Amino acid sequence: MSLRIRVPELVTARTRLRPLRVDDGDALQAWQGDAETCRYLPYAPRTPEQVEQFVARFVDVDTVAADEDRVVLGIELLAALHGDDGRTIADAGAVVGEQHLVLKSAELGEVELGWVLHPAVAGLGIAGETARAVRDAALAAGAHRIVAELDPLNTASTRLCARLGMREEAHFRQNFRDSDGRWADTGIWALLAGDPLP
């Protein structure tokens, strides 16, 4: 088996996931440059120049075919998103996050999912909605195993992994240094193609 996955665009109830575009840099800066968001990520807050380089690396990339290939999908809203109080949180067409699909092993059919969202839309179900779409696309393409590697202190992401049907397989203690140089843990969650989906 040699897994290859193409994800040019996925549409969910509230979003369109599509490859990054050159003009997405300002949107991504809102979370990639945010210290609170980055505390659970493997990088320190990024400068506008670093975000621009990141975007340039993934513009129009929609396929993973070799080990460690990565697709970064912008999460674009189909309609304005409103809070309980009626105020507009984000306008239609706004990019409010990113979903990652990484081919860990083409031979073994293993992929990794990852997600980062704008703090303003955290807790509104956007991460779950879009992660399910990417999970389903990977399974439909023949993925045998889907994993997520995350900081176990990021309880929102561990809960999302469980909602995706993943099981916690490992908890590595102090196996890397975070963006502040402190020792941090890694949690490994995984789902096999034959596992029941919630």
C-alpha positions in Angstrom: 0.0 0.0 0.0 1.2 3.5 -0.8 -1.2 6.1 0.5 -1.8 9.3 -1.4 -4.5 11.8 -0.3 -5.7 14.8 -2.2 -7.9 17.4 -0.4 -8.4 20.3 -2.7 -11.5 21.5 -0.8 -13.9 20.1 1.8 -17.2 21.7 2.8 -18.9 21.3 6.1 -22.1 22.8 7.5 -20.4 26.0 8.4 -17.0 26.0 6.7 -15.0 25.5 3.6 -11.6 23.9 4.1 -9.2 24.8 1.3 -5.5 25.1 0.7 -3.9 28.2 2.0 -3.7 31.3 -0.2 -1.1 34.1 -0.4 -3.5 36.5 1.3 -4.2 34.3 4.3 -1.2 35.6 6.3 -3.0 38.4 8.2 -5.7 35.9 9.3 -3.1 33.3 10.5 -1.1 36.0 12.3 -4.1 36.3 14.7 -3.4 32.9 16.3 0.1 32.0 15.1 1.3 35.2 16.7 -0.8 34.8 19.9 1.1 33.7 23.0 -2.0 32.1 24.6 -2.7 30.0 21.5 0.9 29.0 21.0 1.3 27.7 24.6 0.1 24.3 23.3 1.9 24.4 20.0 5.5 23.4 19.2 6.5 26.9 18.3 6.8 30.3 19.9 4.5 33.1 18.7 5.5 33.9 15.2 6.4 37.3 13.7 4.5 38.5 10.6 7.5 37.5 8.5 7.5 34.0 9.9 3.8 33.6 9.2 4.3 34.9 5.7 7.0 32.2 5.2 4.7 29.5 6.6 1.9 30.5 4.3 4.2 30.6 1.3 5.3 27.1 2.0 1.8 25.7 1.9 0.0 27.9 -0.7 -2.0 25.7 -3.0 -0.6 22.4 -1.5 -3.5 20.0 -1.6 -1.8 16.5 -1.7 0.2 14.3 0.6 2.0 11.5 -1.2 5.4 11.0 0.6 6.3 10.6 4.3 6.1 13.9 6.2 4.2 15.7 3.4 1.7 18.2 4.9 -1.4 19.9 3.7 -2.6 23.0 5.7 -6.2 23.8 5.0 -7.6 27.2 5.9 -10.9 27.1 7.7 -13.1 29.7 5.9 -16.6 30.5 7.2 -19.5 30.1 4.8 -21.6 32.5 6.8 -21.0 35.1 9.6 -20.6 33.5 13.0 -22.6 35.1 15.8 -22.3 34.8 19.6 -25.2 34.1 22.0 -25.6 37.9 22.5 -26.0 38.4 18.7 -22.7 40.1 18.1 -20.7 39.1 15.1 -17.7 37.0 16.0 -16.4 36.6 12.4 -17.7 37.5 9.0 -18.6 35.2 6.1 -15.4 34.4 4.2 -13.2 34.9 7.2 -10.4 32.4 7.8 -10.7 31.4 11.4 -8.3 28.5 11.7 -6.2 25.8 10.1 -6.5 22.0 9.8 -3.3 20.0 9.1 -3.0 16.6 7.5 0.4 15.0 7.6 1.4 11.7 5.9 3.4 10.0 8.6 3.9 6.7 6.6 2.7 6.2 3.0 3.6 2.5 3.3 1.7 1.9 6.6 -1.2 4.3 5.7 -0.7 6.5 8.8 -1.7 10.1 8.8 -1.7 12.8 11.5 -4.4 15.4 12.1 -3.8 18.8 13.7 -5.8 22.0 14.2 -5.4 25.5 15.4 -8.2 28.1 15.7 -8.6 31.8 16.2 -9.2 32.3 19.9 -12.5 34.1 19.2 -14.1 30.9 17.7 -12.7 28.4 20.3 -15.4 26.3 21.9 -17.9 26.8 19.1 -17.5 23.4 17.5 -15.6 24.6 14.5 -12.5 22.4 15.3 -14.7 19.3 15.7 -16.7 20.0 12.6 -13.6 20.5 10.4 -11.5 17.7 12.0 -14.3 15.2 11.3 -14.3 16.3 7.6 -10.5 15.8 7.3 -10.7 12.5 9.3 -13.4 11.2 6.9 -11.5 12.3 3.8 -8.4 10.5 5.1 -10.4 7.3 5.8 -12.1 7.5 2.4 -8.7 7.7 0.7 -7.6 4.5 2.5 -5.8 5.7 5.6 -5.3 2.8 8.0 -4.4 4.8 11.1 -5.0 8.4 12.1 -3.1 10.0 15.0 -3.0 13.2 16.8 0.0 14.3 18.9 -0.7 17.0 21.4 0.0 18.6 24.8 -2.1 16.6 27.3 -2.7 19.9 29.2 -4.7 21.0 26.1 -7.9 19.5 27.4 -10.0 21.0 24.6 -8.0 19.0 22.1 -8.0 15.8 24.1 -11.8 16.0 24.4 -12.0 16.6 20.6 -9.8 13.5 20.0 -12.3 11.4 22.0 -15.2 12.9 20.1 -13.5 12.0 16.8 -13.4 8.3 18.0 -9.7 8.3 18.9 -8.3 6.5 21.9 -5.4 7.7 24.0 -2.5 5.4 23.3 0.4 7.0 25.0 1.5 9.8 27.3 5.2 10.6 27.0 6.5 12.5 30.0 8.8 15.5 29.4 9.9 14.3 26.0 10.3 17.8 24.4 10.9 21.4 25.4 8.0 23.8 24.7 8.4 27.3 23.1 9.5 28.7 26.5 12.2 26.0 27.0 10.2 24.1 29.6 9.9 20.4 29.6 6.5 19.3 28.2 4.6 16.0 27.7 3.1 14.6 24.5 -0.2 12.7 24.3 -0.7 10.3 21.4 -4.3 9.6 20.3 -5.2 7.3 17.5 -8.0 5.8 15.5 -7.9 2.8 13.2 -9.8 2.5 10.0 -12.0 -0.3 11.4 -12.8 1.5 14.7 -16.4 2.6 15.2 -17.0 6.3 14.6 -19.1 8.4 16.9 
